[in-house]
């Protein structure tokens, strides 16, 4: 999730909750985006693994990690997940892995392009495009890019 636009910029699906899962999400995000200045995540072992932290630091990205038992420090992501589970619906309805991935892709697409974000009063994509137009029309810097996982 890009903290500025609230867009979901990458995701990955795996049968295992490990560093390969989050590395896949990072790689997916980097296919369409430049590396962020900062990457924030919680205390999960998948994020704290040597392989993941080395990959992030190799991008020139600074790591920001929540302290233990501090879920509010990752509130944007926690809020997204709670609503995402509602938008996706029961995963029991998917008979095949491909159907689940298609369902997740559709829910992410809806979140990014169709769902109105209360604080921005528009979808994350509309906000990004409007912010980009504003940046292109002035010499003002947009600021530091922060991404949450």
Secondary structure, 3 states (H helix, E strand, C coil): CECCCCCCCCCCCCCCCCHHHHHHHHHHHHHHCCCCCEEEECCCCCCCCHHHHHHHHHCCCEEEECCCCCHHHHHHHHHHHHHHHHHHCCHHHCCCHHHHHHHHHHHHHHHHHCCCECCCCECHHHHHHHHHHHHHCCCCCCCCCEEEC
